[in-house]
């Protein structure tokens, strides 16, 4: 999942660089409002994908911590069940929020597409 999100971020960055190059190459009198609007959309999508990646990594860390806590609970006399439960539920919650970020980003990406019929 992190790889998929990272791939989307790569495409967003590449598209942003292309638009920035077009803006720099444009003459002073040429209106670039569409280009700036697209850059704004790309920035928003990039933030969502970054949030998705961060949440997925936090999820993985918390699930790993849960496994360590459960292992320690079984191999020692320490009671970690409540901590393991909190860690696991937090990891799953971060995963669900990451999925919502990913869904929102894909909706934004398809919203800017123009599906007009060819003339």
PyMOL commands that set and color helices and strands:
alter all, ss='L'
color gray80, all
select helices_A, chain A and resi 2-25+33-75+81-111
alter helices_A, ss='H'
color red, helices_A
deselect
rebuild
show_as cartoon
